[in-house]
Amino acid sequence: MSIAETITETDLELVPLRRFMHSCSCCTYLGQWHEYDLYFCQNCCIVPSVVARWGNDQADYVSGLDEVTQSCTPHLREAKRRAEAMGLL
């Protein structure tokens, strides 16, 4: 069973207001999770990626889809889960 198959509709409810500025117009907003705004990026990166932003400064984010990044960053795991559930990954 994939991650996407275990998600309920309420888990995917998006908060329409983003807390932080995100300058990439190619990213798909995935909603808020704890103190993060989550995104999926396919068109502006060399490889698809998920992004978790926690502030307005340019460096206030973390991104990645590799297993090492996912294992130590629950906010990126959540972004990946949402991107899969939305059919983006």
LINLINVEN-V650543 format. One record per residue. N is the residue number from 1. RES is the residue in three letters. PHI is phi as a letter, one per 40 degrees, with the letter a starting at -180 (NA if undefined). Layout:
N & RES & PHI
N & RES & PHI
//
This chain:
1 & MET & NA
2 & SER & c
3 & ILE & d
4 & ALA & c
5 & GLU & c
6 & THR & b
7 & ILE & c
8 & THR & c
9 & GLU & d
10 & THR & c
11 & ASP & c
12 & LEU & c
13 & GLU & c
14 & LEU & c
15 & VAL & c
16 & PRO & c
17 & LEU & c
18 & ARG & c
19 & ARG & c
20 & PHE & b
21 & MET & c
22 & HIS & b
23 & SER & c
24 & CYS & c
25 & SER & c
26 & CYS & c
27 & CYS & c
28 & THR & c
29 & TYR & c
30 & LEU & b
31 & GLY & h
32 & GLN & c
33 & TRP & a
34 & HIS & f
35 & GLU & c
36 & TYR & b
37 & ASP & c
38 & LEU & b
39 & TYR & a
40 & PHE & b
41 & CYS & b
42 & GLN & b
43 & ASN & c
44 & CYS & b
45 & CYS & b
46 & ILE & c
47 & VAL & b
48 & PRO & d
49 & SER & a
50 & VAL & b
51 & VAL & b
52 & ALA & b
53 & ARG & b
54 & TRP & b
55 & GLY & a
56 & ASN & c
57 & ASP & c
58 & GLN & d
59 & ALA & c
60 & ASP & c
61 & TYR & a
62 & VAL & b
63 & SER & a
64 & GLY & i
65 & LEU & b
66 & ASP & c
67 & GLU & c
68 & VAL & c
69 & THR & c
70 & GLN & c
71 & SER & c
72 & CYS & b
73 & THR & b
74 & PRO & c
75 & HIS & c
76 & LEU & c
77 & ARG & c
78 & GLU & c
79 & ALA & c
80 & LYS & c
81 & ARG & d
82 & ARG & c
83 & ALA & c
84 & GLU & c
85 & ALA & c
86 & MET & c
87 & GLY & g
88 & LEU & c
89 & LEU & b
//
